[in-house]
């Protein structure tokens, strides 16, 4: 196995780094300050996108740095998952960066769902505008009334009534629901409560302006609402839609979700690695530039050892994530479940630890809005819950490992 970036990946990466260095990095402190001024508070109805974002998106598209995640040479860059991984890492250095290249979650996952599973009319209505960056989308899976760490617990419904579907339920932590350009949600719900556990659910495309869809509130993460994206609680009350809004058909929800989440976790983890690289850089520059007790802070209190540990942890996480991407491409998502689960534990925990150390070395500045560190810490901590908590992923890794020795099920695991 060879994880070295291909010539095509290296060429895109060089262009991407040049664009980020020229346009994104200088704008980052301005964006963080002005976005907070534009979008104060929990009332998403007044949220606005910073005007510079649209300008940067236009520049990125002109530069051919658009839809880089999509393995289709006509609609995107045509890069494989392994080729795209270093690009995701580069975008992860700045929280808003992925949107500039139309590579932001949850839109990437939703576009992949439509690309792989959508009908031609669904692609024409929703995929094309998403690929153009004209609209944004939401993924509605997690529910407040059940333990969503077990996705089979979902109780929201998609009922088929003649030539219509009826969508009912309540979802929360629906990322991007507050964005002014959000137009459609992919909603996962029960289509047959009596079927096998992983054949009970389906996915439907729900326009956010459909009667019965109501955004109840935005949910803060450590007191921050993440405007103009937001993470919201949404109710779906007897939402009636044509049958052709169902993706693939009843009972296909988990199969679609598995196809969506495998590549998506590679994206998340590589962006987390990029964020960790930036946190480490901030730690080193701050530690080398400040003195206490007659010497640079970097040389006090075991900080050099922390730098070394951070370097090793980042490189380990990167190699594991690239291995997972390689295995997905070589053998498919089902054969890479252990590795996908492993990176989902390793990368966010690694990021959280390094950001915490960077905050510590910055002192009071580290917990202020003067640096991006509080935002990165919130991102890392939330990622340890999003797309499945650490415990669920550790259980998957353990289950696969025990199966190698013929040990399965609860009795076998206890033995």
C-alpha positions as CSV (number, residue, x, y, z in Angstrom):
1,X,0.0,0.0,0.0
2,X,1.2,3.5,-0.9
3,X,-0.2,6.6,0.8
4,X,2.0,9.1,-1.1
5,X,-0.2,11.6,-2.9
6,X,-0.6,11.0,-6.6
7,X,0.8,13.5,-9.0
8,X,-2.8,14.8,-9.6
9,X,-3.4,15.1,-5.9
10,X,-0.1,17.0,-5.4
11,X,-0.9,19.4,-8.2
12,X,-4.3,20.2,-6.7
13,X,-2.8,20.5,-3.2
14,X,-0.2,23.0,-4.4
15,X,-2.9,25.1,-6.0
16,X,-5.1,24.8,-3.0
17,X,-2.3,25.9,-0.6
18,X,-1.5,28.8,-2.8
19,X,-5.1,29.9,-2.8
20,X,-5.5,29.5,1.0
21,X,-2.3,31.4,1.7
22,X,-3.3,34.2,-0.6
23,X,-7.0,34.6,0.1
24,X,-8.1,32.6,3.2
25,X,-5.4,33.0,5.8
26,X,-5.3,36.8,5.7
27,X,-9.1,36.9,5.9
28,X,-9.5,34.5,8.8
29,X,-9.1,37.0,11.7
30,X,-11.3,39.5,9.9
31,X,-14.0,36.8,9.3
32,X,-14.1,35.6,12.8
33,X,-14.5,39.2,14.1
34,X,-17.0,40.4,11.5
35,X,-19.0,37.2,11.3
36,X,-19.6,37.5,15.1
37,X,-20.8,41.1,14.6
38,X,-23.1,40.2,11.7
39,X,-24.7,37.2,13.4
40,X,-25.0,37.8,17.1
41,X,-27.5,35.8,19.1
42,X,-29.7,32.8,18.7
43,X,-32.2,34.3,16.2
44,X,-31.1,32.6,13.0
45,X,-33.8,34.5,11.0
46,X,-31.5,37.5,10.9
47,X,-28.2,35.6,10.2
48,X,-26.3,36.6,7.1
49,X,-23.3,35.2,5.2
50,X,-20.3,37.5,5.2
51,X,-20.2,39.1,1.7
52,X,-16.5,38.1,1.2
53,X,-17.5,34.4,1.3
54,X,-19.3,34.7,-2.0
55,X,-16.4,36.5,-3.5
56,X,-14.0,33.8,-2.4
57,X,-16.3,31.1,-3.7
58,X,-16.3,32.7,-7.1
59,X,-12.5,33.0,-7.1
60,X,-12.2,29.3,-6.1
61,X,-14.5,28.2,-8.9
62,X,-12.6,30.3,-11.5
63,X,-9.4,28.7,-10.3
64,X,-10.8,25.2,-10.8
65,X,-10.9,24.4,-7.1
66,X,-14.5,23.5,-6.8
67,X,-16.3,20.3,-5.7
68,X,-12.9,18.7,-5.1
69,X,-14.5,15.9,-3.0
70,X,-16.6,14.4,-5.8
71,X,-14.9,11.5,-7.7
72,X,-16.4,12.6,-11.0
73,X,-14.2,14.5,-13.6
74,X,-17.2,16.3,-15.1
75,X,-19.0,17.4,-12.0
76,X,-15.9,17.7,-9.7
77,X,-12.2,17.2,-9.6
78,X,-12.4,13.4,-10.3
79,X,-10.2,12.6,-7.3
80,X,-10.3,9.4,-5.5
81,X,-11.0,9.4,-1.7
82,X,-7.3,8.8,-1.0
83,X,-6.3,11.6,-3.4
84,X,-8.8,14.0,-1.8
85,X,-7.7,13.3,1.8
86,X,-4.7,15.7,1.8
87,X,-6.9,18.5,0.4
88,X,-9.4,18.0,3.2
89,X,-6.6,18.4,5.6
90,X,-5.5,21.7,4.1
91,X,-9.1,23.0,4.3
92,X,-9.3,22.0,8.0
93,X,-6.9,24.7,9.1
94,X,-9.6,27.3,8.9
95,X,-13.2,26.6,10.1
96,X,-14.9,28.3,7.2
97,X,-12.5,27.2,4.5
98,X,-14.2,24.1,3.1
99,X,-17.2,26.2,2.1
100,X,-15.0,28.3,-0.1
101,X,-14.4,25.2,-2.3
102,X,-18.0,23.8,-2.0
103,X,-16.5,21.0,0.1
104,X,-18.3,21.6,3.4
105,X,-20.4,19.2,5.5
106,X,-23.2,18.3,5.5
107,X,-23.5,19.3,1.8
108,X,-20.7,16.9,0.6
109,X,-22.4,13.9,2.2
110,X,-25.8,15.0,0.9
111,X,-24.4,15.5,-2.6
112,X,-22.8,12.1,-2.5
113,X,-26.2,10.6,-1.5
114,X,-27.9,12.2,-4.5
115,X,-25.0,11.4,-6.8
116,X,-25.0,7.7,-5.9
117,X,-28.6,7.0,-4.9
118,X,-30.7,9.8,-6.3
119,X,-33.1,9.6,-9.3
120,X,-32.6,11.8,-12.3
121,X,-35.4,14.2,-11.3
122,X,-33.9,14.4,-7.7
123,X,-30.5,15.1,-9.2
124,X,-31.9,17.8,-11.5
125,X,-33.8,19.5,-8.7
126,X,-31.3,19.3,-5.8
127,X,-27.9,18.0,-6.8
128,X,-27.3,20.5,-9.6
129,X,-28.0,23.6,-7.4
130,X,-25.8,22.1,-4.6
131,X,-23.0,21.4,-7.0
132,X,-23.3,25.0,-8.2
133,X,-23.2,26.3,-4.6
134,X,-26.5,28.0,-5.2
135,X,-28.2,26.4,-2.2
136,X,-27.3,24.5,1.0
137,X,-28.7,21.4,2.6
138,X,-29.2,19.7,5.9
139,X,-29.1,16.1,7.2
140,X,-31.8,15.2,9.7
141,X,-31.0,12.0,11.6
142,X,-30.5,12.6,15.3
143,X,-33.6,12.7,17.5
144,X,-34.0,14.3,21.0
145,X,-36.4,11.7,22.5
146,X,-34.2,8.6,22.0
147,X,-30.6,7.5,22.5
148,X,-29.5,8.3,19.0
149,X,-26.1,6.6,19.6
150,X,-28.2,3.5,18.5
151,X,-29.5,4.7,15.2
152,X,-32.1,1.9,15.1
153,X,-33.9,3.8,17.9
154,X,-35.1,6.4,15.5
155,X,-38.9,7.0,15.8
156,X,-39.5,9.7,13.2
157,X,-41.7,8.3,10.4
158,X,-41.9,8.4,6.6
159,X,-45.4,6.9,5.8
160,X,-46.3,5.9,2.3
161,X,-49.9,6.9,1.5
162,X,-50.8,6.2,-2.1
163,X,-48.7,8.5,-4.3
164,X,-47.5,10.6,-1.4
165,X,-45.2,10.3,1.6
166,X,-46.0,11.8,5.0
167,X,-43.1,12.9,7.1
168,X,-43.5,13.2,10.9
169,X,-41.0,13.6,13.7
170,X,-38.6,15.8,15.5
171,X,-34.9,16.1,14.8
172,X,-32.1,18.0,16.4
173,X,-28.4,18.9,15.9
174,X,-29.3,19.4,12.3
175,X,-26.2,21.2,11.1
176,X,-26.6,24.1,8.7
177,X,-30.3,24.5,9.3
178,X,-29.8,28.2,10.2
179,X,-28.0,29.1,7.0
180,X,-29.9,31.6,4.8
181,X,-29.3,29.4,1.8
182,X,-30.5,26.1,3.3
183,X,-33.3,24.8,1.1
184,X,-33.6,21.0,1.6
185,X,-33.2,18.4,4.2
186,X,-32.5,14.7,3.9
187,X,-34.7,13.2,6.5
188,X,-34.3,9.7,7.9
189,X,-37.3,7.9,9.4
190,X,-39.2,4.7,9.8
191,X,-40.8,3.3,6.7
192,X,-41.7,-0.1,8.2
193,X,-41.5,-0.6,11.9
194,X,-42.0,-4.4,11.6
195,X,-39.0,-5.0,9.2
196,X,-35.6,-6.1,10.3
197,X,-33.8,-3.4,12.4
198,X,-31.6,-2.2,9.5
199,X,-34.4,-2.4,6.9
200,X,-36.9,-0.3,8.8
201,X,-35.9,3.2,7.7
202,X,-35.8,5.3,4.5
203,X,-34.6,8.7,3.5
204,X,-36.6,11.5,2.0
205,X,-35.9,14.9,0.5
206,X,-37.9,17.5,2.4
207,X,-37.9,21.1,1.1
208,X,-37.5,23.3,4.1
209,X,-40.4,25.6,3.0
210,X,-42.8,22.6,2.8
211,X,-45.9,23.1,5.0
212,X,-45.4,21.4,8.4
213,X,-41.6,22.0,8.6
214,X,-40.7,24.3,11.5
215,X,-37.3,25.3,12.9
216,X,-37.9,25.4,16.6
217,X,-34.6,26.7,17.8
218,X,-30.8,26.8,17.4
219,X,-28.7,24.8,19.8
220,X,-25.6,26.3,21.3
221,X,-22.3,24.4,21.6
222,X,-20.5,25.7,24.6
223,X,-22.6,28.9,24.4
224,X,-21.8,29.5,20.7
225,X,-24.4,29.2,17.9
226,X,-22.0,28.7,14.9
227,X,-23.6,31.3,12.7
228,X,-24.5,31.4,9.8
229,X,-24.7,27.6,9.8
230,X,-26.2,26.7,13.2
231,X,-27.3,23.4,14.7
232,X,-31.0,23.3,15.1
233,X,-34.0,21.5,16.4
234,X,-36.6,20.9,13.7
235,X,-40.2,19.5,13.8
236,X,-41.9,17.8,10.9
237,X,-45.6,17.8,11.4
238,X,-47.6,15.8,8.8
239,X,-45.4,17.0,6.0
240,X,-47.0,15.7,2.7
241,X,-44.8,15.3,-0.3
242,X,-44.9,13.4,-3.6
243,X,-43.7,9.8,-3.5
244,X,-40.8,10.7,-5.7
245,X,-39.2,12.6,-2.8
246,X,-38.3,9.2,-1.3
247,X,-34.7,8.2,-2.1
248,X,-34.3,4.7,-3.5
249,X,-37.3,3.4,-1.7
250,X,-38.5,2.2,1.8
251,X,-36.1,0.3,3.9
252,X,-33.0,1.7,2.2
253,X,-32.1,4.3,4.8
254,X,-29.3,2.4,6.5
255,X,-27.7,1.2,3.3
256,X,-27.6,4.8,2.1
257,X,-26.3,6.1,5.4
258,X,-23.5,3.6,5.4
259,X,-22.4,4.7,1.9
260,X,-22.6,8.3,3.1
261,X,-20.8,8.1,6.4
262,X,-17.7,6.1,5.3
263,X,-16.2,8.8,3.0
264,X,-17.7,11.5,5.2
265,X,-15.7,10.4,8.2
266,X,-12.5,10.5,6.1
267,X,-13.3,14.1,5.3
268,X,-14.1,14.9,9.0
269,X,-10.9,13.3,10.3
270,X,-8.6,14.8,7.7
271,X,-10.0,18.3,8.4
272,X,-9.5,17.6,12.1
273,X,-5.8,16.7,11.4
274,X,-5.5,20.0,9.5
275,X,-7.0,21.9,12.5
276,X,-4.5,20.1,14.8
277,X,-1.6,21.2,12.6
278,X,-2.8,24.8,12.9
279,X,-3.2,24.5,16.7
280,X,0.3,23.0,17.0
281,X,1.7,25.9,14.9
282,X,-0.1,28.4,17.1
283,X,1.3,26.7,20.2
284,X,4.9,26.8,19.0
285,X,4.8,30.4,17.8
286,X,3.2,31.6,21.0
287,X,5.6,29.5,23.2
288,X,8.7,30.7,21.2
289,X,7.6,34.4,21.2
290,X,6.7,34.8,24.9
291,X,9.2,34.7,27.8
292,X,8.7,33.9,31.5
293,X,11.2,33.4,34.2
294,X,14.0,34.4,31.9
295,X,13.4,32.0,29.0
296,X,10.8,31.2,26.3
297,X,7.6,29.6,27.5
298,X,8.2,26.8,25.1
299,X,11.1,25.6,27.2
300,X,9.2,25.6,30.5
301,X,7.0,23.0,32.2
302,X,7.5,20.1,29.8
303,X,6.2,22.0,26.8
304,X,8.9,20.7,24.5
305,X,7.8,17.1,25.3
306,X,4.2,18.2,24.5
307,X,5.3,19.4,21.1
308,X,7.0,16.1,20.4
309,X,3.9,14.1,21.5
310,X,1.7,16.4,19.4
311,X,3.8,15.8,16.3
312,X,3.7,12.0,16.8
313,X,-0.1,12.0,17.5
314,X,-0.9,14.0,14.4
315,X,1.3,11.8,12.2
316,X,-0.2,8.6,13.6
317,X,-3.8,9.9,13.1
318,X,-3.0,10.9,9.5
319,X,-1.5,7.5,8.7
320,X,-4.5,5.7,10.2
321,X,-6.9,7.9,8.3
322,X,-5.1,7.4,5.0
323,X,-5.1,3.7,5.7
324,X,-8.9,3.8,6.2
325,X,-9.3,5.7,3.0
326,X,-7.2,3.2,1.1
327,X,-9.1,0.3,2.6
328,X,-12.5,1.8,1.6
329,X,-11.3,2.2,-2.0
330,X,-9.7,-1.2,-2.2
331,X,-12.4,-3.3,-0.4
332,X,-15.4,-1.1,0.2
333,X,-17.0,0.5,3.3
334,X,-18.2,-2.8,4.8
335,X,-14.7,-4.2,4.9
336,X,-13.3,-1.0,6.5
337,X,-15.7,-0.6,9.4
338,X,-13.1,-1.1,12.0
339,X,-10.7,1.4,10.5
340,X,-13.5,4.0,9.9
341,X,-14.6,3.6,13.6
342,X,-11.0,3.8,14.8
343,X,-10.2,7.1,13.0
344,X,-13.5,8.6,14.3
345,X,-12.2,8.1,17.9
346,X,-8.5,8.9,17.3
347,X,-8.7,12.1,15.2
348,X,-11.1,14.1,17.4
349,X,-9.4,13.1,20.6
350,X,-6.0,14.0,19.2
351,X,-7.3,17.4,18.1
352,X,-9.0,18.0,21.5
353,X,-5.7,17.3,23.3
354,X,-3.5,19.4,21.1
355,X,-6.0,22.4,21.1
356,X,-6.2,22.1,24.9
357,X,-2.4,22.4,25.2
358,X,-2.4,25.3,22.8
359,X,-5.0,27.1,24.9
360,X,-2.9,26.5,28.0
361,X,0.2,28.0,26.5
362,X,-1.7,31.0,25.3
363,X,-3.0,31.7,28.8
364,X,-6.0,34.1,28.9
365,X,-5.8,34.7,25.2
366,X,-6.4,31.0,24.6
367,X,-10.0,31.1,26.0
368,X,-10.9,34.4,24.3
369,X,-12.0,35.1,20.8
370,X,-8.7,36.6,19.9
371,X,-7.5,33.2,18.6
372,X,-9.4,30.4,16.8
373,X,-8.6,28.0,19.6
374,X,-12.0,28.0,21.4
375,X,-13.8,27.3,18.2
376,X,-11.4,24.4,17.4
377,X,-11.9,23.0,20.9
378,X,-15.7,23.1,20.5
379,X,-15.3,21.4,17.1
380,X,-13.1,18.6,18.5
381,X,-15.4,18.0,21.5
382,X,-18.5,17.9,19.4
383,X,-16.9,15.6,16.8
384,X,-16.5,13.0,19.6
385,X,-20.3,12.8,19.7
386,X,-21.3,13.6,16.1
387,X,-21.6,10.7,13.6
388,X,-21.6,8.3,16.6
389,X,-20.0,8.7,20.0
390,X,-16.5,7.4,20.9
391,X,-18.0,4.5,22.8
392,X,-20.0,3.2,19.8
393,X,-16.9,3.3,17.6
394,X,-14.8,1.5,20.2
395,X,-17.4,-1.2,20.4
396,X,-17.3,-1.6,16.6
397,X,-13.5,-2.0,16.7
398,X,-13.7,-4.5,19.6
399,X,-16.4,-6.5,17.8
400,X,-14.4,-6.8,14.6
401,X,-11.3,-7.8,16.7
402,X,-13.1,-10.4,18.7
403,X,-14.6,-11.9,15.5
404,X,-11.0,-12.7,14.3
405,X,-11.0,-15.3,17.2
406,X,-14.5,-16.6,16.6
407,X,-15.9,-14.7,19.5
408,X,-19.2,-13.0,18.8
409,X,-22.3,-11.8,20.5
410,X,-22.8,-10.6,24.1
411,X,-22.1,-14.1,25.7
412,X,-19.0,-14.6,23.5
413,X,-17.7,-11.1,24.3
414,X,-18.1,-11.7,28.0
415,X,-16.3,-15.0,27.9
